[in-house]
Amino acid sequence: MYPKVKTVRRGGRSYEYLELVEGRREGGRVRQHVVANLGRLDELVAGGQLEQLAAGLARLHQPPPGTRRHVGPLLIVAHYLRALDVAGIVDAVIPRRGRALAGHGEITAVLAASRLCSPAPLYDIAGWASSAAVAELLGVPAALLNDDRLGRSLEAPAAGDVRGRLLLAAAGGFAVAGASRLHLDLTAVRFAGSYAGPALAEKGRAADRSIARQVKTLQATVPAGVPVYFRAHSGAAGEPPAFMAAIEALAAALPPGLVIVADSGLGHLENLCAADAANVRFVVPLRAGTGWADRFRASVDGGLATLEPLDYLSWRERGLPPARRTRWTGLLAPFPVTSDDGTVHDLQAAYIWSSEEAASVAAARDRALGKAEAALTRIRNGLGGRYYKTRKQVDARVAQILTGPVKDLITVRTGTRAGKPVITWQRNQQAITAAGELGGLYALATNLPGPGSATPLTALDVLKTYKDQWIAEQRHRDLKQTLKVRPVFLHNDDRIQALIAVIGIALLIFGLIEAELRAALGPGVPLPGILPEGRAAKPTARAVLAAFDGLQLTYTPAGIVLDHLSPVQRQILALLNIPLPWPEKPT
């Protein structure tokens, strides 16, 4: 059967009708029989029925035998999209409109899959879907993925509700996503192009100290490496409000006993008091402005020498000889804080000293001193010249140089001799020694209880909890490198929010693949053949997705068959309990 346009003349006018025609061979000749008259073509177009008919036929279309489709990592991604019920959750929040040809849930699933299987800026999704097994595994034909339909789905303003439901689905459906402890981290995604109105894509200071148009994204990751929460914030937003908004949302959605680990962006006393008042446990580095260093000097007799050795060894130093490993010492001490309403919060501070941190701080101080002295030398060499004709000009420049870490560490004297400015300086060794007195020491604020009724909390417990913070930072690197989210060109706030939600879904699946595979193998157990050269290694989601590159399906008269799986592909599917949707091609 095939569609055919029939022209009918009536009353001096021509009308076109769309018919569904079937060809039959009768007496050696092929004759056409009208199966159904679908209606006038102009009315079908005006009412959107023609597009619906095309969409329906696209879903029913069976490619001819011999057609090949790229399956690749979509085989794994589709399994997790179904396990999380992404399409169902999105459709429950944003119901399909009356004549919509594809639901918002279907579009969201396809966008998340494209981010994982074909990472690139948001462009030509239909082109990717036409060659990939999107229709076969996700049930969405490529013909329904035009840019206009994708844009309308992204504009549906319900990212917050979807985010909350996915959080609960992940935490409740996967053992590796248990959300009793969450590591929070904030990063920035740069946006390209000219922006006049959006409130999200604003200029702000990035991690490299540059000013750029960006959207800040906050991620909450469980210790197994699964990001269960992902939220967009204005590019000019500060860290504390973003952290507090996330803590409030997470505490409301999850059972009591939630533990939050974050960086020093949350380390203001008022934020810690608010979290403690909300019965949220935390481990957070204190900022210098909280006065923790003065408390340490006042309450810990003997200074750094009083700290006890800590039996901590990072993963990256396991292969080093003991003499080259970082030395750790620490002490857990009371750190009571009184909030603005007069409530006393019985916090504790784990004072941690690291030999690596001490060396890094000393080296940074030496670099700063050297840079300042080089700037002072340039002043001396230019005395009496264009820029340093007077002592006032010299003093103004010196004031600019002696700031930050070198403030009070260099003593500078200026004057005038024979009408020409002069300058001398020397390092203030006493001040430098005082500045390095607590070098390598930092404080981790916590309100954690002890591991058990008979076992008190120790500085080592707090340190180990905080050191898992690299997990969230690793996921941010995966976001920008593996998933290649940049550059972004969206100009509509609703679309930006939706795209961030889609990225969050992709990152959630990325983390689940890695965490479940490692859990199935066992702690530290490598997966044979996972690397491209066939070597064994501790599996990463990036390596798992790459291991399925090149896998295709073929349409045959008997149905779809899958290319023969490699041993590593077969082992990954077995460990993740992912069944094959079609039989393999015989060898």
C-alpha positions as CSV (number, residue, x, y, z in Angstrom):
1,M,0.0,0.0,0.0
2,Y,1.1,3.5,-0.7
3,P,-0.5,7.0,-0.5
4,K,-1.6,8.7,-3.7
5,V,-3.0,12.2,-4.4
6,K,-6.1,12.2,-6.6
7,T,-7.3,15.4,-8.3
8,V,-11.1,16.0,-8.7
9,R,-12.6,18.8,-10.6
10,R,-15.9,20.1,-9.3
11,G,-17.7,23.4,-10.2
12,G,-14.8,24.7,-12.1
13,R,-12.4,24.1,-9.2
14,S,-9.8,21.4,-8.5
15,Y,-9.6,19.6,-5.3
16,E,-6.8,17.2,-4.2
17,Y,-7.7,14.1,-2.1
18,L,-5.2,11.8,-0.4
19,E,-6.0,8.1,-0.9
20,L,-4.4,5.0,0.4
21,V,-4.0,2.7,-2.6
22,E,-3.1,-1.0,-2.9
23,G,-1.7,-2.6,-6.0
24,R,-3.0,-6.0,-7.0
25,R,-1.9,-8.2,-10.0
26,E,-5.0,-9.3,-11.9
27,G,-4.7,-11.2,-15.2
28,G,-1.1,-10.3,-15.6
29,R,-1.7,-6.6,-15.0
30,V,-1.3,-4.5,-11.9
31,R,-4.5,-2.8,-10.9
32,Q,-4.9,-0.1,-8.2
33,H,-7.6,-0.4,-5.6
34,V,-8.5,2.4,-3.2
35,V,-8.3,1.1,0.3
36,A,-9.3,4.3,2.1
37,N,-10.0,8.0,1.1
38,L,-8.2,10.0,3.8
39,G,-9.7,13.3,2.9
40,R,-9.0,16.6,1.2
41,L,-5.3,17.3,1.2
42,D,-5.6,21.0,2.1
43,E,-7.8,20.2,5.1
44,L,-5.5,17.5,6.3
45,V,-2.6,19.9,6.2
46,A,-4.5,22.7,7.9
47,G,-5.7,20.4,10.7
48,G,-2.3,18.8,11.3
49,Q,-3.8,15.4,10.4
50,L,-1.3,14.9,7.6
51,E,1.6,15.3,9.9
52,Q,0.0,12.9,12.4
53,L,-0.5,10.4,9.6
54,A,3.2,10.7,8.5
55,A,4.2,10.3,12.1
56,G,2.1,7.2,12.5
57,L,3.4,5.7,9.3
58,A,7.0,6.5,10.4
59,R,6.4,4.5,13.6
60,L,5.1,1.6,11.6
61,H,7.7,1.8,8.9
62,Q,9.8,-1.4,8.5
63,P,13.1,-0.9,6.7
64,P,13.8,-3.4,3.9
65,P,16.1,-6.4,4.5
66,G,19.7,-5.5,4.5
67,T,19.3,-2.1,6.2
68,R,21.9,-1.5,8.9
69,R,21.6,0.6,12.0
70,H,24.3,1.7,14.4
71,V,23.5,0.3,17.9
72,G,26.7,1.1,19.8
73,P,26.4,2.2,23.5
74,L,22.7,2.9,22.9
75,L,22.1,-0.7,23.8
76,I,23.2,0.1,27.4
77,V,21.8,3.6,27.6
78,A,18.3,2.5,26.5
79,H,18.3,-0.1,29.3
80,Y,18.9,2.6,32.0
81,L,16.4,5.0,30.4
82,R,13.8,2.3,30.8
83,A,15.0,1.3,34.3
84,L,14.7,4.9,35.5
85,D,11.4,5.4,33.5
86,V,12.6,8.7,32.2
87,A,9.9,8.9,29.6
88,G,7.2,8.0,32.1
89,I,8.4,10.5,34.7
90,V,8.6,13.4,32.2
91,D,5.2,12.6,30.6
92,A,3.6,12.5,34.1
93,V,4.9,16.0,34.8
94,I,4.4,17.4,31.2
95,P,1.5,15.5,29.6
96,R,1.4,15.3,25.8
97,R,-0.6,18.0,24.2
98,G,-3.7,16.9,22.1
99,R,-2.1,16.4,18.7
100,A,1.5,16.2,19.6
101,L,3.3,13.5,17.5
102,A,5.9,12.7,20.2
103,G,5.6,13.0,24.0
104,H,8.0,15.2,26.0
105,G,9.2,12.0,27.7
106,E,10.2,10.4,24.4
107,I,12.1,13.6,23.3
108,T,13.9,13.9,26.7
109,A,15.0,10.2,26.5
110,V,16.4,10.7,22.9
111,L,18.2,13.9,23.9
112,A,19.8,12.2,26.9
113,A,20.8,9.2,24.8
114,S,22.4,11.5,22.1
115,R,24.5,13.2,24.8
116,L,25.9,9.8,25.9
117,C,26.1,8.0,22.5
118,S,27.0,10.8,20.2
119,P,28.4,13.6,22.5
120,A,28.4,16.9,20.6
121,P,26.8,20.3,20.9
122,L,23.0,20.2,20.5
123,Y,22.7,20.0,16.8
124,D,21.2,17.7,14.1
125,I,19.7,15.2,16.5
126,A,17.5,13.8,13.6
127,G,20.6,13.2,11.6
128,W,22.1,11.1,14.3
129,A,18.9,9.2,15.0
130,S,18.4,8.3,11.3
131,S,21.6,6.2,11.3
132,A,21.4,5.0,14.9
133,A,18.9,2.4,16.3
134,V,16.8,5.1,18.0
135,A,13.5,3.9,16.6
136,E,14.3,0.3,17.4
137,L,15.5,0.8,21.0
138,L,13.6,4.0,22.0
139,G,10.6,3.8,19.8
140,V,11.0,7.3,18.3
141,P,11.5,7.6,14.5
142,A,14.1,10.1,13.3
143,A,11.4,11.9,11.3
144,L,9.8,13.2,14.6
145,L,13.1,14.8,15.8
146,N,13.2,18.0,13.9
147,D,14.6,21.1,15.6
148,D,11.2,22.8,16.1
149,R,9.8,19.8,18.0
150,L,12.9,19.5,20.1
151,G,12.7,23.2,20.9
152,R,9.1,23.0,22.0
153,S,9.9,20.1,24.3
154,L,12.8,22.0,25.9
155,E,10.5,25.0,26.5
156,A,8.2,23.0,28.8
157,P,9.0,24.6,32.3
158,A,9.1,21.6,34.6
159,A,12.7,20.8,35.1
160,G,12.5,21.1,38.9
161,D,9.7,18.5,39.3
162,V,11.4,16.1,36.9
163,R,14.7,16.5,38.8
164,G,13.0,15.6,42.1
165,R,11.3,12.5,40.7
166,L,14.4,11.2,39.1
167,L,16.3,11.7,42.3
168,L,13.8,9.4,44.1
169,A,13.8,6.9,41.2
170,A,17.6,6.6,41.2
171,A,17.9,6.4,45.0
172,G,15.1,3.9,45.3
173,G,15.8,1.7,42.3
174,F,19.6,1.3,42.4
175,A,21.6,0.1,45.4
176,V,24.7,2.1,44.2
177,A,22.7,5.3,44.3
178,G,21.8,5.2,47.9
179,A,21.7,8.9,48.9
180,S,22.6,8.9,52.6
181,R,25.7,10.9,51.9
182,L,25.9,13.4,49.1
183,H,28.9,15.3,47.8
184,L,28.0,18.8,46.4
185,D,30.1,20.7,43.9
186,L,29.4,23.7,41.7
187,T,30.9,24.4,38.3
188,A,30.2,26.7,35.4
189,V,29.2,25.9,31.8
190,R,30.2,28.6,29.3
191,F,27.7,29.8,26.8
192,A,28.5,31.2,23.4
193,G,26.9,34.0,21.4
194,S,25.2,37.4,22.2
195,Y,22.6,37.4,25.0
196,A,20.3,40.3,25.7
197,G,17.6,39.0,28.1
198,P,18.2,35.5,29.7
199,A,18.5,35.6,33.5
200,L,20.5,32.3,33.6
201,A,23.2,32.9,31.1
202,E,24.9,35.8,32.8
203,K,28.5,36.9,33.1
204,G,30.3,35.7,36.2
205,R,33.7,34.8,37.5
206,A,34.8,31.3,36.4
207,A,37.2,29.0,38.3
208,D,40.2,30.3,36.2
209,R,39.4,33.8,37.6
210,S,38.2,35.0,34.1
211,I,34.8,36.7,33.5
212,A,32.6,34.9,31.0
213,R,29.0,34.3,30.1
214,Q,28.0,31.1,31.9
215,V,25.4,29.1,33.7
216,K,26.4,27.6,37.0
217,T,25.4,24.0,37.6
218,L,25.3,22.3,41.0
219,Q,25.7,18.6,41.3
220,A,25.1,16.2,44.2
221,T,26.9,12.8,43.9
222,V,26.7,9.7,46.1
223,P,30.0,8.1,47.2
224,A,29.7,5.5,44.4
225,G,30.0,8.3,41.8
226,V,26.3,8.6,40.7
227,P,25.1,12.2,40.3
228,V,21.5,12.1,41.6
229,Y,20.8,15.8,41.5
230,F,21.7,18.4,38.9
231,R,20.5,22.0,39.0
232,A,21.1,25.2,37.0
233,H,21.8,28.6,38.6
234,S,22.5,32.0,37.2
235,G,26.0,32.6,35.9
236,A,26.4,35.5,38.4
237,A,25.1,33.5,41.4
238,G,27.2,33.1,44.5
239,E,28.2,29.7,45.9
240,P,26.4,29.9,49.3
241,P,22.9,30.5,48.0
242,A,23.3,27.7,45.4
243,F,24.5,25.3,48.1
244,M,21.7,26.2,50.5
245,A,19.0,25.9,47.9
246,A,20.3,22.4,47.1
247,I,20.5,21.4,50.7
248,E,16.9,22.6,51.3
249,A,15.6,20.6,48.3
250,L,17.6,17.5,49.1
251,A,16.6,17.5,52.8
252,A,12.9,17.8,51.9
253,A,13.1,14.9,49.4
254,L,15.3,12.4,51.2
255,P,14.9,10.6,54.5
256,P,16.4,12.1,57.7
257,G,20.1,11.6,58.4
258,L,21.4,13.1,55.2
259,V,25.1,13.9,55.2
260,I,26.4,16.8,53.0
261,V,30.0,17.1,51.9
262,A,31.0,20.3,50.1
263,D,33.9,22.6,49.4
264,S,34.7,25.9,51.2
265,G,31.9,27.7,49.3
266,L,29.6,26.4,52.0
267,G,32.1,27.1,54.8
268,H,30.5,30.3,56.2
269,L,29.3,30.0,59.8
270,E,25.8,31.2,59.1
271,N,25.3,28.5,56.4
272,L,26.6,25.8,58.7
273,C,24.2,27.0,61.5
274,A,21.3,26.9,59.1
275,A,22.2,23.3,58.0
276,D,22.6,22.2,61.6
277,A,19.2,23.7,62.5
278,A,17.7,21.7,59.6
279,N,19.2,18.5,61.1
280,V,21.5,18.1,58.1
281,R,24.8,16.5,58.8
282,F,27.9,17.9,57.0
283,V,31.6,18.0,56.5
284,V,32.8,21.3,55.1
285,P,36.1,23.2,55.1
286,L,36.0,26.4,57.1
287,R,36.9,29.7,55.3
288,A,39.6,31.9,56.7
289,G,37.1,34.5,57.6
290,T,35.5,32.2,60.2
291,G,38.5,32.7,62.5
292,W,39.3,29.0,62.8
293,A,43.1,29.7,62.8
294,D,42.8,32.0,65.8
295,R,40.7,29.4,67.6
296,F,43.4,26.8,66.9
297,R,46.1,29.0,68.3
298,A,44.1,29.8,71.4
299,S,42.8,26.3,72.2
300,V,45.5,23.9,71.0
301,D,48.6,24.1,73.2
302,G,51.8,23.3,71.3
303,G,50.4,24.1,67.9
304,L,51.1,21.7,65.0
305,A,53.3,19.6,67.2
306,T,50.2,18.5,69.2
307,L,48.5,17.0,66.2
308,E,48.4,13.2,66.1
309,P,49.5,11.1,63.1
310,L,46.6,10.0,60.9
311,D,46.7,6.6,59.1
312,Y,45.5,8.0,55.7
313,L,46.8,7.0,52.3
314,S,45.3,8.4,49.1
315,W,44.8,6.1,46.1
316,R,47.2,7.9,43.9
317,E,50.1,7.4,46.4
318,R,49.6,3.7,47.0
319,G,52.4,2.8,44.6
320,L,54.9,5.2,46.2
321,P,57.5,4.2,48.8
322,P,56.6,5.2,52.3
323,A,59.3,8.0,52.4
324,R,57.6,9.8,49.5
325,R,54.1,9.6,50.7
326,T,52.2,12.5,52.2
327,R,52.3,12.7,56.0
328,W,49.0,13.5,57.7
329,T,48.3,14.7,61.3
330,G,45.1,15.9,62.8
331,L,43.0,16.7,65.9
332,L,39.3,16.9,66.5
333,A,38.2,19.7,68.8
334,P,35.0,21.4,69.8
335,F,33.9,24.4,67.6
336,P,30.7,25.9,69.1
337,V,29.1,28.5,67.0
338,T,26.3,30.9,68.1
339,S,23.8,31.8,65.4
340,D,22.2,35.2,65.0
341,D,19.1,34.0,67.0
342,G,21.2,33.1,69.9
343,T,21.2,29.3,69.4
344,V,24.4,27.5,70.2
345,H,25.4,24.9,67.7
346,D,27.8,22.3,69.1
347,L,30.0,21.8,66.0
348,Q,33.4,20.2,65.9
349,A,36.5,21.1,63.8
350,A,38.9,18.5,62.5
351,Y,42.2,20.4,62.2
352,I,44.1,18.6,59.5
353,W,47.8,19.1,58.5
354,S,49.3,17.7,55.3
355,S,52.9,17.7,54.3
356,E,51.9,18.0,50.7
357,E,49.7,21.0,51.5
358,A,52.4,22.6,53.6
359,A,54.9,22.3,50.7
360,S,52.4,23.7,48.2
361,V,51.5,26.7,50.4
362,A,55.2,27.4,51.0
363,A,56.0,27.2,47.2
364,A,53.0,29.4,46.4
365,R,54.3,32.0,49.0
366,D,57.7,31.9,47.4
367,R,56.3,32.4,44.0
368,A,54.2,35.4,45.2
369,L,57.3,36.9,46.9
370,G,59.4,36.5,43.8
371,K,56.7,38.0,41.6
372,A,56.3,41.0,43.9
373,E,60.1,41.5,44.0
374,A,60.2,41.4,40.2
375,A,57.6,44.1,40.1
376,L,59.5,46.2,42.6
377,T,62.7,45.8,40.5
378,R,60.8,47.1,37.4
379,I,59.8,50.1,39.5
380,R,63.5,50.7,40.5
381,N,64.7,50.4,36.9
382,G,62.1,52.9,35.8
383,L,62.7,55.6,38.5
384,G,62.6,59.1,37.0
385,G,61.1,57.8,33.8
386,R,57.7,58.3,32.3
387,Y,55.7,56.3,34.9
388,Y,57.7,57.0,38.1
389,K,58.6,60.7,38.0
390,T,57.5,61.3,41.5
391,R,57.5,59.5,44.9
392,K,53.7,59.7,44.9
393,Q,53.5,57.6,41.6
394,V,56.0,55.1,43.2
395,D,53.9,54.7,46.4
396,A,50.7,54.2,44.4
397,R,52.3,51.3,42.4
398,V,53.8,49.8,45.6
399,A,50.4,49.7,47.2
400,Q,49.1,47.8,44.3
401,I,51.9,45.2,44.5
402,L,51.9,44.6,48.3
403,T,48.4,43.0,48.5
404,G,47.1,39.4,48.9
405,P,49.6,36.8,50.1
406,V,52.6,39.1,50.2
407,K,50.9,41.8,52.3
408,D,53.3,42.7,55.2
409,L,55.9,40.1,54.0
410,I,58.0,42.7,52.2
411,T,59.1,46.0,53.8
412,V,59.4,48.8,51.2
413,R,61.0,52.2,51.8
414,T,60.6,55.1,49.3
415,G,62.0,58.6,49.3
416,T,63.4,61.4,47.1
417,R,67.1,62.1,46.4
418,A,68.2,65.1,44.3
419,G,64.6,65.5,43.1
420,K,64.4,61.9,41.9
421,P,62.4,59.1,43.7
422,V,64.3,56.2,45.3
423,I,63.1,52.8,46.5
424,T,64.5,50.0,48.6
425,W,63.0,46.8,50.0
426,Q,63.7,43.7,51.9
427,R,61.8,40.6,53.0
428,N,60.3,40.6,56.5
429,Q,61.6,37.3,57.7
430,Q,59.7,37.5,61.0
431,A,56.4,38.0,59.2
432,I,57.2,35.3,56.7
433,T,57.9,32.8,59.5
434,A,54.6,33.8,61.2
435,A,52.7,33.4,57.9
436,G,54.1,29.9,57.5
437,E,53.4,28.9,61.1
438,L,50.2,27.1,60.2
439,G,51.2,26.3,56.6
440,G,49.5,23.1,55.5
441,L,46.8,23.3,58.1
442,Y,43.1,23.5,57.4
443,A,39.9,23.0,59.4
444,L,36.9,20.7,58.5
445,A,33.7,21.7,60.3
446,T,31.3,18.9,61.1
447,N,28.3,17.9,63.2
448,L,28.6,14.2,62.5
449,P,27.9,11.8,65.4
450,G,30.4,9.0,66.2
451,P,30.4,5.8,64.2
452,G,28.8,4.0,67.2
453,S,27.7,4.5,70.8
454,A,31.0,3.2,72.1
455,T,33.2,4.7,69.3
456,P,33.7,8.4,69.2
457,L,34.2,10.4,66.0
458,T,37.8,11.0,65.1
459,A,39.7,13.4,62.9
460,L,40.5,10.5,60.6
461,D,36.8,9.7,60.1
462,V,36.2,13.3,59.1
463,L,39.2,13.4,56.7
464,K,38.2,10.2,55.0
465,T,34.7,11.5,54.5
466,Y,35.9,14.8,53.0
467,K,38.5,13.2,50.7
468,D,35.7,11.5,48.7
469,Q,34.9,15.0,47.4
470,W,37.0,14.2,44.3
471,I,34.1,12.0,43.0
472,A,31.8,15.1,42.3
473,E,34.8,16.9,40.8
474,Q,35.4,13.9,38.5
475,R,31.8,14.0,37.3
476,H,32.1,17.7,36.4
477,R,35.1,16.8,34.3
478,D,33.1,14.0,32.6
479,L,30.4,16.6,31.9
480,K,32.7,19.0,30.1
481,Q,35.1,16.5,28.5
482,T,33.4,13.1,27.9
483,L,29.8,14.4,27.3
484,K,31.2,17.5,25.4
485,V,28.4,19.8,26.6
486,R,30.2,22.9,25.3
487,P,29.7,25.2,23.5
488,V,26.0,26.0,24.2
489,F,24.0,28.5,22.1
490,L,20.5,28.4,23.7
491,H,18.9,31.9,24.4
492,N,15.7,30.9,26.2
493,D,15.7,30.4,30.0
494,D,13.2,27.5,29.8
495,R,15.3,25.8,27.2
496,I,18.5,26.3,29.2
497,Q,16.8,24.8,32.3
498,A,15.6,21.9,30.3
499,L,18.9,21.3,28.6
500,I,20.6,21.3,32.0
501,A,18.0,18.7,33.2
502,V,18.8,16.6,30.2
503,I,22.5,16.8,30.9
504,G,21.7,15.8,34.4
505,I,19.9,12.7,33.2
506,A,22.8,11.7,31.0
507,L,25.3,12.2,33.8
508,L,23.1,10.1,36.1
509,I,23.1,7.2,33.6
510,F,26.8,7.7,33.1
511,G,27.4,7.3,36.8
512,L,25.1,4.4,37.1
513,I,26.9,2.4,34.4
514,E,30.3,2.9,36.1
515,A,29.1,2.3,39.6
516,E,27.0,-0.8,38.9
517,L,29.8,-2.4,36.8
518,R,32.4,-1.8,39.5
519,A,30.0,-3.1,42.2
520,A,29.4,-6.3,40.2
521,L,33.1,-6.8,39.7
522,G,34.1,-6.1,43.3
523,P,36.3,-3.4,44.9
524,G,39.3,-2.6,42.8
525,V,38.8,-5.6,40.4
526,P,39.8,-4.8,36.8
527,L,37.7,-5.8,33.8
528,P,39.8,-7.7,31.2
529,G,40.0,-6.2,27.7
530,I,38.1,-3.0,28.6
531,L,40.8,-0.7,27.2
532,P,41.1,-0.2,23.4
533,E,44.4,-2.1,23.3
534,G,42.9,-5.0,25.1
535,R,44.4,-4.4,28.5
536,A,42.5,-4.9,31.8
537,A,41.6,-1.9,33.9
538,K,39.2,-0.6,36.5
539,P,36.2,0.2,34.3
540,T,35.1,3.7,33.7
541,A,31.8,4.7,32.0
542,R,33.7,6.3,29.3
543,A,35.6,3.1,28.5
544,V,32.3,1.1,28.7
545,L,30.6,3.3,26.2
546,A,33.6,3.2,23.9
547,A,33.7,-0.6,24.0
548,F,30.4,-0.8,22.1
549,D,31.4,1.5,19.2
550,G,30.9,-0.2,15.9
551,L,28.1,-2.6,17.1
552,Q,25.3,-2.6,14.5
553,L,22.0,-4.4,13.8
554,T,20.8,-5.7,10.4
555,Y,17.2,-6.1,9.1
556,T,16.7,-9.6,7.7
557,P,13.5,-11.3,6.3
558,A,13.4,-13.2,9.6
559,G,13.7,-10.0,11.7
560,I,16.5,-8.0,13.3
561,V,19.8,-9.6,14.1
562,L,22.6,-8.0,16.1
563,D,26.3,-8.2,15.2
564,H,28.3,-10.8,17.0
565,L,29.3,-9.5,20.4
566,S,33.0,-9.3,21.5
567,P,33.9,-11.1,24.7
568,V,34.2,-7.8,26.6
569,Q,30.8,-6.6,25.3
570,R,29.2,-9.9,26.4
571,Q,30.8,-9.6,29.9
572,I,29.7,-6.0,30.4
573,L,26.1,-6.9,29.5
574,A,26.2,-9.9,31.8
575,L,27.5,-7.9,34.7
576,L,24.9,-5.2,34.2
577,N,22.1,-7.8,33.7
578,I,21.1,-6.3,30.4
579,P,19.3,-8.8,28.1
580,L,19.8,-8.7,24.3
581,P,16.8,-7.4,22.5
582,W,17.5,-9.4,19.4
583,P,19.5,-12.6,18.5
584,E,23.1,-12.3,17.5
585,K,24.2,-12.9,13.9
586,P,25.6,-16.4,13.6
587,T,29.4,-16.6,13.4
